[in-house]
Amino acid sequence: MVSLFAATLSMVSYVPQAWTIIRTRSTKTVSLGMYLVTVVCFIAWLGYGVLVRQWPIIVQNIICLGLSAFILTMKLMPQREKVAVAEALDPCKTARPASPASEE
């Protein structure tokens, strides 16, 4: 039961960062290095889960990989593409994109 709770928290922990990116249309405060390492980590854990045929490990890491890869992809996108993706995911929000000069 503790492992299910911990896995759920791990999966949910990426949602606030992803939602903040969608809401603000900005990834200025997101660490590129951290998300590169995180995505590689989830790929490795997913591979391990497949090798040992453990569905809980596989499912958790697919979800975490998807969320962290979304954040990394948004970090790497040009600002106008970030805005387009964010508007598609949150069409009710009035776009207030960060200025392109302020983005990394």
PAFIPA-942200 format. One record per residue (C-alpha): residue in three letters; residue number from 1; y, z negated, x negated. Coordinates in steps of 0.2 Angstrom, whole numbers. Each point is the difference from the previous one (the first is absolute). Last residue first. Layout:
+------+-----+-------+-------+-------+
: type : seq :    py :    pz :    px :
+------+-----+-------+-------+-------+
:  ALA : NUM :     Y :     Z :     X :
...
+------+-----+-------+-------+-------+
# end
This chain:
+------+-----+-------+-------+-------+
: type : seq :    py :    pz :    px :
+------+-----+-------+-------+-------+
:  GLU : 104 :   154 :   115 :   -78 :
:  GLU : 103 :    11 :     0 :    15 :
:  SER : 102 :    19 :    -5 :     0 :
:  ALA : 101 :     6 :    18 :    -3 :
:  PRO : 100 :   -10 :     6 :    15 :
:  SER :  99 :    10 :   -12 :    11 :
:  ALA :  98 :   -12 :   -12 :     9 :
:  PRO :  97 :    -5 :     7 :    17 :
:  ARG :  96 :     7 :    -8 :    16 :
:  ALA :  95 :   -10 :    10 :    13 :
:  THR :  94 :     2 :    -6 :    17 :
:  LYS :  93 :   -17 :    -7 :     5 :
:  CYS :  92 :    -9 :     6 :    15 :
:  PRO :  91 :   -10 :    13 :   -10 :
:  ASP :  90 :    -9 :   -13 :   -11 :
:  LEU :  89 :   -15 :     9 :    -8 :
:  ALA :  88 :     8 :    17 :     1 :
:  GLU :  87 :    17 :    -7 :    -5 :
:  ALA :  86 :    -8 :    -9 :   -15 :
:  VAL :  85 :    -9 :    16 :    -6 :
:  ALA :  84 :    16 :    10 :     1 :
:  VAL :  83 :    11 :   -13 :    -8 :
:  LYS :  82 :   -13 :    -1 :   -14 :
:  GLU :  81 :     1 :    19 :    -2 :
:  ARG :  80 :    19 :    -1 :    -2 :
:  GLN :  79 :    -2 :   -13 :   -13 :
:  PRO :  78 :   -12 :     9 :   -11 :
:  MET :  77 :   -17 :    -7 :     0 :
:  LEU :  76 :    -8 :   -11 :   -13 :
:  LYS :  75 :     4 :   -17 :     8 :
:  MET :  74 :    -6 :     7 :    17 :
:  THR :  73 :   -17 :     5 :    -9 :
:  LEU :  72 :    -2 :   -17 :    -7 :
:  ILE :  71 :     3 :    -9 :    16 :
:  PHE :  70 :   -12 :    12 :     9 :
:  ALA :  69 :   -12 :    -3 :   -14 :
:  SER :  68 :     1 :   -19 :     2 :
:  LEU :  67 :    -3 :     2 :    19 :
:  GLY :  66 :   -15 :    12 :    -2 :
:  LEU :  65 :    -7 :   -10 :   -14 :
:  CYS :  64 :     0 :   -16 :     9 :
:  ILE :  63 :    -8 :     8 :    15 :
:  ILE :  62 :   -14 :     9 :   -10 :
:  ASN :  61 :    -2 :   -16 :   -10 :
:  GLN :  60 :    -3 :   -11 :    15 :
:  VAL :  59 :   -13 :    13 :     7 :
:  ILE :  58 :    -9 :     2 :   -17 :
:  ILE :  57 :    -1 :   -19 :    -4 :
:  PRO :  56 :    -6 :    -4 :    18 :
:  TRP :  55 :   -12 :    15 :    -1 :
:  GLN :  54 :   -10 :    -6 :   -15 :
:  ARG :  53 :   -10 :    14 :    -7 :
:  VAL :  52 :     0 :    -6 :   -18 :
:  LEU :  51 :     6 :    16 :    -7 :
:  VAL :  50 :    11 :     4 :    15 :
:  GLY :  49 :     8 :   -18 :    -2 :
:  TYR :  48 :     3 :     3 :   -18 :
:  GLY :  47 :     8 :    17 :     3 :
:  LEU :  46 :    12 :    -8 :    13 :
:  TRP :  45 :     4 :   -14 :   -13 :
:  ALA :  44 :     4 :    13 :   -13 :
:  ILE :  43 :    11 :    10 :    13 :
:  PHE :  42 :     8 :   -16 :     5 :
:  CYS :  41 :     5 :    -4 :   -18 :
:  VAL :  40 :     6 :    17 :    -3 :
:  VAL :  39 :    12 :    -1 :    15 :
:  THR :  38 :     6 :   -18 :    -6 :
:  VAL :  37 :     3 :     6 :   -18 :
:  LEU :  36 :    11 :    15 :     6 :
:  TYR :  35 :     8 :   -12 :    13 :
:  MET :  34 :     5 :   -13 :   -14 :
:  GLY :  33 :     6 :    14 :   -11 :
:  LEU :  32 :    11 :     8 :    13 :
:  SER :  31 :     8 :   -17 :     5 :
:  VAL :  30 :     8 :     1 :    17 :
:  THR :  29 :    19 :    -6 :     1 :
:  LYS :  28 :     7 :    18 :     1 :
:  THR :  27 :   -13 :     6 :    13 :
:  SER :  26 :    12 :     4 :    14 :
:  ARG :  25 :    -1 :     7 :    17 :
:  THR :  24 :     6 :   -17 :     6 :
:  ARG :  23 :   -12 :    -2 :    15 :
:  ILE :  22 :   -15 :    11 :    -7 :
:  ILE :  21 :     2 :    -9 :   -17 :
:  THR :  20 :     1 :   -17 :     9 :
:  TRP :  19 :   -16 :     4 :    10 :
:  ALA :  18 :   -10 :     5 :   -15 :
:  GLN :  17 :     5 :   -16 :    -9 :
:  PRO :  16 :    -4 :   -11 :    15 :
:  VAL :  15 :   -17 :     9 :     3 :
:  TYR :  14 :    -6 :    -3 :   -18 :
:  SER :  13 :    -5 :   -18 :     3 :
:  VAL :  12 :   -10 :     4 :    15 :
:  MET :  11 :   -15 :     7 :   -10 :
:  SER :  10 :     0 :   -15 :   -12 :
:  LEU :   9 :     2 :   -12 :    15 :
:  THR :   8 :   -15 :     8 :     8 :
:  ALA :   7 :   -11 :    -1 :   -15 :
:  ALA :   6 :     5 :   -19 :    -3 :
:  PHE :   5 :    -5 :    -4 :    19 :
:  LEU :   4 :   -16 :    10 :    -2 :
:  SER :   3 :    -4 :    -9 :   -16 :
:  VAL :   2 :     3 :   -17 :     8 :
:  MET :   1 :   -12 :     4 :    14 :
+------+-----+-------+-------+-------+
# end
